Amino acid sequence: MMMKLTTELQNMKQTSSPELAMDGLQFVPGLWLNGKYLWMQDTMEKVLYDEGLVIKVMQEQIHSQINLSSVYVSNHSHITKHIHILAMHFLLNVGQDNLTFVSPIENHIIHHARTQVYLVNGHCNQTGMNGSTTVPLWNACTDRIWSSIKKGNLRYQPMVKGPAASIFKMSASIEPYQTRKFETWAISGSNKNELILLEKALLKKHTSIS
């Protein structure tokens, strides 16, 4: 699975077309557990038999400018699981002038793509993302995203210009026979202020997020 995603990312062609650069962000969920991680590509459900975990992903476009993804992790084992849900976002069609960066004050990730701007954020149990990074696209599915795979710590790199992916994590402990819900959203607009207003409206409307 990881090799397939790595190949797809590495083979993506750059473009100078403004129309293609307007394409939406791609979302790939992942999971870290006990010093190991995996990415879910082209699947909405994953069963980890050895760990007794089931991961299900649901995606919906709740507004013309807002995509909301919900990741449900169910623990069917007798042991509490301490996990990180990973959220990778990247543009299929990118230019060298694109800019991806972490905004630490608002705790957001911003993707700039010509005239389009994307805000990325997430939440679990009223707690936001607790680790984030931006990486060149060709490093997105490698161990270079980590400062410590064993501890589940992402390598902090706040800004990348050109083809890039953003990755953040949300952490939780899942008791035996419990299900946790993680949510991440991507909002598109023409400027950062517009994105902030749209996010406030999203948080107000969806009480499960706020």
C-alpha positions as CSV (number, residue, x, y, z in Angstrom):
1,M,0.0,0.0,0.0
2,M,2.8,2.4,1.0
3,M,4.7,1.6,-2.2
4,K,1.6,2.2,-4.4
5,L,1.0,5.6,-2.8
6,T,4.6,6.6,-3.0
7,T,4.7,5.7,-6.7
8,E,1.6,7.7,-7.4
9,L,2.9,10.8,-5.7
10,Q,6.3,10.6,-7.4
11,N,4.7,10.2,-10.8
12,M,2.4,13.1,-10.5
13,K,3.0,15.7,-13.2
14,Q,3.5,19.4,-12.5
15,T,1.4,21.9,-14.4
16,S,1.4,25.6,-15.2
17,S,-2.3,25.7,-16.0
18,P,-4.3,27.8,-13.6
19,E,-7.4,25.7,-14.2
20,L,-5.6,22.5,-13.2
21,A,-4.0,24.2,-10.2
22,M,-7.5,24.9,-8.9
23,D,-8.2,21.2,-8.4
24,G,-9.1,20.3,-4.8
25,L,-6.9,18.9,-2.1
26,Q,-6.5,15.1,-1.9
27,F,-7.0,13.5,1.5
28,V,-5.2,10.3,2.6
29,P,-5.8,9.1,6.1
30,G,-3.3,7.1,8.0
31,L,-2.6,5.5,11.4
32,W,0.3,5.3,13.8
33,L,0.4,2.6,16.4
34,N,3.3,1.1,18.5
35,G,6.1,2.6,16.3
36,K,4.5,1.6,13.0
37,Y,2.3,3.5,10.5
38,L,0.3,2.9,7.5
39,W,-1.6,5.0,4.9
40,M,-5.0,4.1,3.5
41,Q,-5.1,4.7,-0.2
42,D,-8.2,4.0,-2.4
43,T,-10.0,2.3,0.5
44,M,-12.6,3.5,3.0
45,E,-12.1,0.7,5.4
46,K,-9.2,-1.2,6.9
47,V,-9.1,-4.1,9.3
48,L,-5.9,-4.6,11.4
49,Y,-6.5,-8.2,12.6
50,D,-3.3,-8.4,14.7
51,E,-4.3,-5.3,16.6
52,G,-8.1,-5.8,16.7
53,L,-8.7,-2.5,15.1
54,V,-11.2,-1.5,12.4
55,I,-10.8,1.9,10.6
56,K,-13.6,3.4,8.6
57,V,-13.6,6.6,6.6
58,M,-16.6,8.7,5.6
59,Q,-16.3,11.8,3.4
60,E,-18.9,14.4,2.5
61,Q,-18.9,17.8,0.8
62,I,-21.1,19.8,3.2
63,H,-20.6,23.0,1.3
64,S,-19.3,23.9,-2.2
65,Q,-16.1,25.0,-0.5
66,I,-15.9,22.6,2.5
67,N,-15.0,18.9,2.5
68,L,-15.4,17.0,5.8
69,S,-13.8,13.6,6.5
70,S,-14.6,11.5,9.5
71,V,-12.4,8.6,10.5
72,Y,-13.8,6.0,12.9
73,V,-11.5,3.7,14.8
74,S,-13.0,0.8,16.7
75,N,-11.1,-1.3,19.2
76,H,-12.3,-4.9,19.2
77,S,-9.4,-6.1,21.4
78,H,-9.1,-6.4,25.2
79,I,-6.3,-3.8,25.4
80,T,-6.4,0.0,25.3
81,K,-4.8,1.3,22.1
82,H,-2.9,4.6,22.0
83,I,-3.0,5.8,18.5
84,H,-2.3,8.8,16.2
85,I,-4.6,9.3,13.3
86,L,-2.6,10.9,10.4
87,A,-4.1,13.2,7.8
88,M,-2.2,13.9,4.6
89,H,-3.3,16.6,2.2
90,F,-1.8,17.4,-1.2
91,L,-2.7,18.8,-4.6
92,L,-2.7,16.5,-7.6
93,N,-1.7,19.4,-9.9
94,V,0.9,21.7,-8.5
95,G,3.2,24.5,-9.6
96,Q,6.6,25.6,-8.4
97,D,5.1,28.8,-6.9
98,N,2.7,26.8,-4.6
99,L,3.3,27.3,-0.9
100,T,2.3,25.0,2.0
101,F,2.9,26.1,5.5
102,V,1.8,25.6,9.2
103,S,0.2,28.6,10.9
104,P,1.1,28.0,14.5
105,I,-1.0,30.9,16.0
106,E,-4.3,29.6,14.5
107,N,-3.1,26.0,14.5
108,H,-4.0,25.6,10.9
109,I,-2.2,24.3,7.7
110,I,-2.5,26.5,4.6
111,H,-2.0,25.4,1.0
112,H,-1.5,28.3,-1.5
113,A,-2.1,27.3,-5.1
114,R,-2.0,30.3,-7.4
115,T,-5.4,32.2,-6.8
116,Q,-6.8,29.4,-4.6
117,V,-6.1,28.9,-0.9
118,Y,-6.9,25.9,1.2
119,L,-7.2,25.6,5.0
120,V,-6.7,22.2,6.6
121,N,-7.6,21.4,10.2
122,G,-8.8,18.6,12.4
123,H,-10.3,17.6,15.7
124,C,-10.9,14.7,18.1
125,N,-12.9,15.0,21.3
126,Q,-12.6,18.8,21.3
127,T,-8.9,18.6,20.9
128,G,-7.1,19.8,17.7
129,M,-4.1,18.5,15.9
130,N,-1.1,17.9,18.2
131,G,1.6,17.7,15.6
132,S,2.1,18.8,12.0
133,T,4.6,19.1,9.2
134,T,5.0,20.0,5.6
135,V,7.2,18.0,3.3
136,P,8.3,17.9,-0.3
137,L,5.8,15.6,-2.1
138,W,8.4,12.9,-2.9
139,N,9.1,12.5,0.9
140,A,5.4,12.3,1.9
141,C,5.3,8.5,2.2
142,T,8.8,7.9,3.5
143,D,10.2,7.8,7.0
144,R,11.5,11.3,6.5
145,I,8.2,12.7,7.9
146,W,9.2,11.5,11.3
147,S,11.6,12.9,14.0
148,S,10.9,9.7,15.9
149,I,8.8,6.8,14.4
150,K,9.1,5.0,17.7
151,K,7.4,7.8,19.6
152,G,5.1,8.9,16.8
153,N,6.6,12.4,16.6
154,L,6.4,14.2,13.2
155,R,9.4,16.1,12.0
156,Y,8.6,19.7,12.3
157,Q,9.1,21.5,9.0
158,P,6.8,24.6,8.9
159,M,7.0,25.5,5.2
160,V,7.6,24.0,1.8
161,K,7.5,25.7,-1.6
162,G,6.5,23.9,-4.7
163,P,5.1,20.3,-4.8
164,A,4.3,19.5,-1.2
165,A,2.1,17.5,1.2
166,S,0.9,18.5,4.6
167,I,0.6,15.9,7.4
168,F,-0.8,16.3,10.9
169,K,-1.8,13.9,13.6
170,M,-4.6,13.7,16.2
171,S,-4.0,11.4,19.2
172,A,-6.4,9.4,21.4
173,S,-6.6,6.4,23.6
174,I,-9.3,3.9,22.6
175,E,-10.6,1.6,25.4
176,P,-11.5,-2.0,24.6
177,Y,-14.7,-2.2,22.6
178,Q,-14.8,1.6,22.1
179,T,-15.0,3.6,18.9
180,R,-13.3,7.0,18.5
181,K,-14.3,9.6,15.9
182,F,-11.7,11.8,14.3
183,E,-12.7,14.7,11.9
184,T,-10.6,16.7,9.4
185,W,-11.8,19.3,7.0
186,A,-10.4,21.2,4.0
187,I,-11.8,24.6,3.1
188,S,-11.1,26.4,-0.2
189,G,-11.3,30.1,-0.9
190,S,-9.6,33.1,-2.4
191,N,-7.9,34.4,0.8
192,K,-7.1,33.4,4.4
193,N,-9.8,35.7,5.9
194,E,-12.5,34.0,3.9
195,L,-11.3,30.6,5.0
196,I,-11.4,31.6,8.7
197,L,-15.0,32.8,8.4
198,L,-16.0,29.6,6.6
199,E,-14.4,27.5,9.3
200,K,-16.2,29.5,12.1
201,A,-19.5,28.8,10.3
202,L,-18.6,25.1,10.0
203,L,-17.7,24.9,13.7
204,K,-20.9,26.7,14.7
205,K,-23.1,24.5,12.5
206,H,-21.5,21.1,13.4
207,T,-21.6,21.0,17.1
208,S,-19.8,17.7,17.2
209,I,-16.7,19.5,15.9
210,S,-16.8,22.5,18.1
